[in-house]
Amino acid sequence: MDQFKTPAVMRGVARVIMASGDFGRPMLIGPGNPPDRVKILRDAYAKAMRDPGLVDEAKKSQMDMEYTPGEDLQTLMKELMNQPRDVIERVKKVLAD
């Protein structure tokens, strides 16, 4: 059996490729920011996403607003970045074809 076609590798490949939809349009900051600053920014963003005025404006503009906490996105990114080599190689092959 091809090493890239084992069920575990194929599940990993599907997870990596399908995860792009989980990120939407995230707000990012560069590395090296102090944890307290990251918390302030995450809290402010969460508050903004619950602001009735912003929500109404998004609806008027027919924009989707789906909030995912930064902690959840960070966890997902770590999961995706820590895939076995076989998964990464297969993802490269799938995306190149």
N, C-alpha and C positions, 0 to 999 in steps of 0.2 A: 504494500500500500504506500502510496506517495505520502511522505512525511507531512506535506501541506494539506492533506485531505483527511486527517484524523478528525473525529467529531470535536475534540477540544480545540484544535486549531481553527476549525471552521466557525465554531461559536465565538472564539476570540476575534476572528476577522470580522464577523458580522457585528459584533459589539463595537469594535473600533470604527467601522464605516458608518454604522447607524447612529453613533453618538454625536455626530456633527449636528444633528437636529436638536439635541439636548442643550446645546450651547446658545442657540439663538444669536442675539447680538450682545454679548457680555461687555461690561465695562471693565477695563483692565488698567492696572498700574504696574510700573516696573518692579523688578526684584529689589530686595534690600530695604523695603519700607518697614518701619517699626510696626509691630503687631497692634499697638494702640491706634496708630494712624489708619491701618487697614480696618480695624473695628469701627472707627469713626466714619469712614467712607461707606462701609457696608451698612451701617445703621442709617446713615443719611439716605442712601439709595433705597433701602427698604421703606423708609418713611415716605419718600417721594413717590414710590410705586403705589402707595396706599392713599395718596392725596386725591381727594374727590375732584378737584379742579383738573389735575393732570389726567385722571381717568376719563373724565368727561371730554376733555380736549382730544384724547386719543380715540375715543368712540366717534366723535364728530368727524375726525379725519380718517376713520375706518382703519385705524392702526391696531394691530394686535399688541396687547400688553400681558405678558406672562412672566411673573417674577419667580426666579429661582434663587434662593440664597447663595451668596458667594461661597459659603462653606461647602454647600452641596456641589457646586461647580468645581471647587478645588479638589474635593474628594474624587469626583469623576475624572478629572484631569490626571490625578496621580494614578488612578486605576488604568487609564488608557496608556499612560507613559511607561507603565511597568509590565507590559505584555512580554511573553516569552519571545525569543528570537524568531521561532518558527512563525508566529503570528505576524510579527512585523514584516518578515520577508514575504509572506503571502499577501499581506495588505499592499505592499509595494508592487507585487506582480499584478494583483487585481486592478489597482489604480493605473498601472502603466498600460494595460491592455485596452 
